[in-house]
Amino acid sequence: MPVFYENKQLVTPGDLLAENDYISGENTYKESNKIYATRVGLFGHEDKRVYVVALKAFYLPVVGDTIIGKVLEVTLGGWVVDIRAPYVAMLRASDALERSFKPQKDDLPSIFDVGDTLVAKIVAYDRTRDPLLTVLERGLGKIARGQVIEITPTKIPRVIGKQGSMVSTIKQETGCQITIGQNGRILVSGKSPEDERLAIMAIRKIEEEAHISGLTDRVTEMLRKEKGEKSKEEVTENVSKEN
Amino acid sequence: MKIEVGILGNADGSAYIEMGKNKILAAVYGPREIHPKHQALPDRAALRCRYHMAPFSVQERKSPAPSRREQELSKVIRESLEPSIFTEYYPRTAIDLFIEVLQADGGTRCAGITVASLALADAGIPMRDLVSACAAGKVDGQLVLDLNDVEDKGGEADMPVAYMPNQNAITLLQMDGMLTGEEFETVLNMGLEGCKQISQLQKEALKAKYTVAKEDEKEEESEEEAAE
């Protein structure tokens, strides 16, 4: 019952990963007791479970996920929202209003209009129906300020870090509010554009170096260095002004 | 032979191949919402394929409108790639595949299948295996592998084969011309050998995209260290 690759080795679709007693994990499939990869990614195995961490994939809706979506269309009873998945999501008016929806009175475009960006939660999804959203929870709803950036959805777990260690580091160092959508969209809003720039830089660094270990330390170091340089510049500017 | 993966910024997945004098570009979009809606399949994703030859890809200018031959090849390529994709994971969606022949010299369907498979893998679409394709045939009484345009038109027989090496499954087998039963078997095995070789190149090309990125980072890091 061998495993044919070492952890973190690059595999391509169709590569034979393991035989016999192993269990097929993410991005793999099992056929006549042999496990093969289905995506390009890094091989890994834990006990009996064999998996591949995909280097590129797209978002698939999961019930309970918080996502960031864009309104595509306003319909009679709700909104059509792009969530960067193979399917468009529906947000019904009754899932956006605290009270019951009255089509004669309520003006939907004045609540959310085409082009608005929303933080929402997926309440229902299976392969027979398009995902359904809600915004009736704390922290959900229309985004008023900040910047939304997009990264590969497979890298989201690295941006969050172990028990949220990575996001909290970035939040602490930059003073920005960060909302992570599982669909690969991240909302960054800070007190100044400079703070937001720093936070975005850190996220981009995570995206690029997701597979190299010791990431949290390097990100903290980078942020401190950047901030340090910034404050030095300010000091020198002030000094030169005084002179 | 030269293969590059992920060369187009706007497509979800892309690849480029130079195989002999053939130059072919493939791009993949999806899985995405399907339009027109009536094409949606309730149990799986619809793979839509367009094989197209650029007007300047051949000696005599070719009309850019899709010809009968191109429509047939689109169908043949679609059917040779479909078994490799887990279409059942994404019902009611479309996977759009575009194969653009920039320069043709015989065997474009095989090279087309080879690049298209890489573009699909690059798009992050789950696949059973990579598909590689190669032609074999008979020219002037000789059994040969990977025919070009002249050999194809002047030869006695031409047999394109598409193959999933890890599955040991043939997904496309066509032939025109005449071969004896014995010759058929030899030519088929030659074709499969060719596919296996191409499959190695495919894997290298796919891995190269990511290893290059890694090396760049390493270089940057060492530069940074040197600067410090």
Interface residues (C-beta under 8 A of the other chain):
Chain A: L10 T12 P13 G14 D15 L16 N27 Y29 Y36 T38 R39 V40 A54 L55 K56 A57 F58 P86 Y87 V88 R127 T128 E208 E209 H211 I212
Chain B: D12 G13 G30 P31 R32 E33 P42 A45 S84 F86 Y90 P91 R92 T93 A121 D122 A123 G124 P126 M127 R128 D129 L130 M164 P165 N166 Q167 Q202 K203 L206 K207 Y210 T211 A213 K214 E217
